[in-house]
């Protein structure tokens, strides 16, 4: 996410490295590179110029504290301006209606239908709501079926009418149906087109008038860059929507849409889509996104994702097993599953400060744990419970059964053994300071 922009901004700040203070000359050199980085990220020239002018105004004349270098000060100023450019703070959904109606709009191919299902899943699992999906795309043959399949996957009902092909009537009927069935959120997935046209705009406007939604969200493919911003503006002029959803942000290394939309339409980005999984949806936090763009990581989001998968009872059981030195390969496998549920592995690692830069040219996909899981699944229940019994012949059998090599099996068993020792040590040293724990670990090596 934003790798190209992050790299270029990082290089721009190096112009100030070694300077004792900020001057008009070194600021001009830095901001020339910052402006170029923004333009390369598909931010419009007008917004890029306004941005760098504001940074320059704030940078010049500031006293550099002894503990802060000019480069660090410039990063801070750019960070704060990025946060402002993207909307300052997160914007919540209005869910006060009974039911709350959310209308989804956008061009064909923007990811509306997938986002509609992701939003339903998010509201169901994170907000404790009873959502219902409504299929109002009566033109695209597979649209209704796609929504039904996704609805079954997340166990959310999909309202549709295969006889009546009037999207306005379908949307209106769905509200009455939702009230009767006790659903408290209705998500209306509408038809998209390959380009903006009057028929489509009239239809979505009529649906909006008929259901009077509490939220209208405009879904846009972030990979279309500046075109996404122009489309957002046209839709807003007709629909006056409440917020923007940026999809496919995980595939976009430029980021122009995320940086520009708020300035152009003056509507907040509310959600971002980061993959195909139903869980791959995040609330948009401008400050956290600025952190990630500038390579500062996003520890808060990482912790939140971990907490979502956290089971207190299971954690206590695990702690007792660790204390008794009973942590086994089944527990190890369980922990891997928890990590996988949190999201894309590379994206998760990128949330750790400094890791984003280290991983820029490294490809880590969701199958990163595939070999480890295959090795563990090739073990017998007895071997998983007591790895000490895994001798040479067993290792040969496990390697053959998992499609890996004996060195792969040896490496995993060694890593597991080291992990178990470290976990035991941390548990045993509970209550002592971390310095003592680290010293013990060093001595044990």
N, C-alpha and C positions, 0 to 999 in steps of 0.2 A: 504494500500500500504506500503510494507516494514515494517510491524509492528514488526515482529520477529527481524529483524536487528536493528531497532530503539531501541527496549527494551534492547538488548544485549550491544549495544554501550553505552547506557545511564548508564547501570550498570558498564561498563568498566571505564567510566570517574569518577565514584564515588570512585575509588581506590585513586585518587589524592585529594579527598575532605579532607580538614583539613591540608594538607601539606603546609608549607610556601614557598617551592621552588621545582622546578623540579630537580630530581636526576636520575642517571642512574638506580637505583634500582626501584623507583616508576614508572618511564617510562616503564621499562621492564615489570613490573606487569600489567600496563594498556594495553600495546601493545600486551601482550600475550592474553588478553581477546578480544581486537580488532581483532586480527588475527583469533581467534576462531569464533567470530561473523561473519566475512567475509566468512570463510570456511562453516559455518552453512548456510549462505545465498547462497551457491553453487558457490562461487567464487573459481577459481582454486588456488591450493597451491602456485604456482609460482607468480601469481598476488598478492595474499594476502601477501606473504612474501616481495615482492618488495614494496608494499604499506606501510607496517609497518616499513620497513627499512628506507624509505624516511621520514616518520613521525618522527622516532627516530632521524635521522640526523638533522632535523630541530628543534626538541624540545630540545635536549641537548645543553647546553651552552647559551640558550636564557635567557636574564634577564626578570624576571617577574615584570611587572609594579605594582605599589602600588594598582592601581584600578582594577587589573586583577588577579584572583586567578590562580594557576597552572592548575586547572581543566578547567577553561574558556579558558586559552591559548591553552591547548591540543585540546579542541573542535574546536577552530579556525584553528589550524594546520590541524586537520583531515578533517574539512570542505573544506579547500583549496585544499587538496590532492584529496578528492572525486570529486571536480569540475574538476580538471585536469584529473582524471581517466576517467571521463565521457565525456570529450571533450572540456572543458573550456567555449565555447560559443555556442549559437544555430547556426544551419546551414540551410540556406534558400534553397528553391527549385529553380532550373533554369527554368524559364518560359519565356525565350526570343524568343523561336521559334514561327513560324506562320504556323501551330499550334505547340505549345510545346507538345512534346510526352513524356509521363511518362509510363515506363514499370514496371509492378508489378510482382515480382517473389517470390517463397517460396514453402514450403512443403504443402501437402494437410492437411487441418485442422488448418492451422496457422492463418486463418482469412483474407486471401487475398481479396476475393470477397467483404466481408463486408467493409474492409478497402478501397477498390477501390471506393465504393459508398460514404463512409465517406469523402474521399479526394475530390471527385467531389462536394459534398455538401459544404465542407470547401472552396474550390476555388470559388464556385458560390456565397456563402453568405458572405464570409469574404474578398475575393480578387476581386470580381466583374468580374470573368471570365465566359466564355461560354464553359463549359466542355462537352465532350462526352465520354461515356463509351464504351469499346469494349470487347465483349465476345469471348475470344480465348480458353476457356476451353471446348473443343469439346468432352471430354471423360467422364466427370462426368455428368450423365443424368440431374441432377437438377441445374447444375451450370449456364447455360444460363438463365433459368427461374428465378433463385434466383436474378441474376443481373438485369433482367427486372423488377421484383417486386420492388427491391430497387431503380431502376431508376425512376419508376413511383412515388414512395414515395417522392423522392426529386426533381421530375420534370426535370430529365436529360435524354436525348435520349441515348438508348443503341443500338450500331451497332452490328449485328450478321449475320451469314449466315448459315441457317439450311440445305442448299443443299451441299455447299462445306465444307468438313471437314478438310481442310488444314489450320491450325492456322497461318502459315506464310503468306499465300495468304489473309486470313481474315484481319490480322493486316495491310498488305500493302494497301489493298482496303480501309480500314477505314481512312487512312490518306487523300486519294484523296476525299473521301466522306466528311470528316470534312472541307477540304478547300472549297469545293463547297457550303457547308451549313453555312460557316462562324463561325465554332467552333474554338476557339483559344487554347484549351487544349484537348488532346486526352489521355485517361487513358486506357491502355491495360491490362486487367486481364487475366493472363495466367494459364495454367493447373498446378496443383501440383501433387505430388505422395505421397505415404505412406512412401517412403524412397528415398534417392538420387539414381538415376540410370542414365546410359549413354544416354538412349533414351530421357529422360526428359531434361537432360543437353544440348544435341545436339539441341533439339527443341527450347528451350529458347534462346540458342546462335544464332540460325538461325533467330528467330524473331527479336532479337536485331540487327543483321546485316541488316535485310530487312527494318526496320523502323528507324534505327539510332536515338534512343531516346535521349532526352536532359537529362533525369533522369532515372536511373534504381534503383528501391527501393526493398530491400529484406525484406519481411515481415516474422516475426518470433514470435511464441508463447512464451512469456516470462516465462510461467509456466514450460517450459521444461528445464529451468536452463542451466547447463553446456552443455547439448546436443544442445541447441539453438546456443551457441557460436561455437561449432564444425561445425554445419551445415552452419552457417554464413561464416565460413572460407572456407569451400568447395565451396560454391556458389561464393564467391568472387574470388577464384582462376580461375573460369571459366568465370564469367560475368564481373568482375571488376566493381561492382555497385557503385553508388554515395552515397547511404545512407541506413540506417536500420530503420525499423519500428517495434516497440515492441507492440504486441497486448496483451490483457487480463492482463494488468498490475494491474488492480483493484483487480484481483483474486490472485495475487502473493504476499505473505508476505515475500519472501526471497530476490529477487532482483538481484541474481547473474548475470543474462544476461545483465541487464542495467549497472552493474558495470564493466563487463568484455569485452563486445563486442568491444568497441573502442580500447582497448589495443591489442586485438588479430588481428582484421582486419584493424585497422587504418582507419576506415570509421565512420562518425558521425551518431549518432541516430538522425533522423529528426522528427519523430512523435511517439506518444504513443497512444494506444487505451485504453479507460477506461470504456468500457461498450458496450451494444448493440445498444443504440440510435445513430442515424445518427450524432448527435452533439457531441458524446462522442469521440472526437479526440483532442489531444493537441500537439502543437509544443513543442519539447523537449528542455528545458532550463537546462543545467547541474547545474548551480548555484541554481536555484529554487529547483531542485530535491535533491541536497545536503542539502538544508535548511530543506526540509520535512523529509529526512532520519534522521536528527539530532534533529527533534522535534521543529524546528524554525518556522514552518508554511510556508505559501506562499501567503502573502497579495497581492503581485503584480498580481498574476494570478486570485485571487478572485475579485479584482477590475476590471480587464480586462473582466472577465466573466459577471460582473454586468453591465459594460458599453455596452457590446454587446446587452443586453436586454433593455438598457436605451432608452426611447423615450422622448425627451426634451419637446415636446408639451404636452404629457400626464402628465409628471412630473410637469409642470407649472399649469395644471388644478388641479392636486392633491394638490399642495401647496395652491392654492386658496381655495379649499374645506376645507383643514385643518385649514386655517386661519379663515374661517367662521364657524368652528366647524361642518362641513357638511360631514366629513369623515364617510362613512357607510360600511356595511358588503359587499356590491358589490365591493367597493374599496379594502377592506381587501382581498376578494377573488382574485381580479386582481393581488394584490401584491404576493399572494401565487403562482399564475400561473407563474409570472416572476421569482420567486425563483426556481421553478421546472424546468424551461427552462435552467437554468444555469448549471444543471448537477446533479449527485448523491449527495444527501443531506449529507451523512457522509463524502464524499470526500471534499465537500465545507467547512464543519465545520473543517475538518482537516487542511485546509489552514490558519486557525486562530492560531497564535502562542500559544502554550500550550494546545490547544484543542485536538491535535493528541493523546497525552498521556492519557488525560481524557476519550477519546472515544474508547480506544483500545479494551476493553472487552464489549463494548456496541454495540448492533446490531441496526443500523438505516437504514431502507430501503427506497426505493422511495415512499412507501405508507405512509410515516410519516404524511402527511397532509390529508390522506384519511378521517379520522373521522371528522376533522374540516370542510372539504369541504362538507361532507354529511350533517352536522348540518346546514350549511349556505344554502345549496340547499333545505333543508326542510322548510326554512322560507318563508313566503309570501313576495312579493316585498315590501309591506308596512313595514313589520318587519325588512327587511334588511336595508331599508332606515331610519327607526326610531326605534332603538332597545329598546327605553324607553317603548314602548307599549307591550313588551313581558312580560306578566304576568305569573302567575303560570300555568293556563290552557294551554296557548300557549306553554310554556316550555315543558309541558307533551306531547303535540301533536308533537312538533319538535323532542323530544327524540324518540318517537315511530316511526316517519317517517324516521329518520336517522339511526335507529338501534343502538342508543346509550342510555345513561341513563340521567336522569334529572341532577345529579351532573356534568356530562360531559358538558351539555348545559350551566349550571350555570357557570362552570369554563371558558368556551369559552367567554361568555358574559362579565365576570369580566376581563379577559385578554384583550378583545377588548376595554373595557372601559378604562383600564389602558393605553393601547397603544394610544388611542385617546387623553387622557389627556397629555401624554408625548409629542406627536407630536404637539399638540396645544401649549404646553409650549416652545418647541424648536423654533417653528415658531414665537411666541410672543417675544422670547428673541433673535431673529436674530440680530446680531450686537454686543450683549454682549459677554463677555468671557464665556467659558464652565463652569468655576468654579461657576459662578452665577446660571447658569442653573441647575447644579447638586445640589446646595444648595437649590434652590426652590423645586426641586423634592423631596429632603429629607424631607423638611418641610411639603410638601403636603401629605407625608405618615404618 
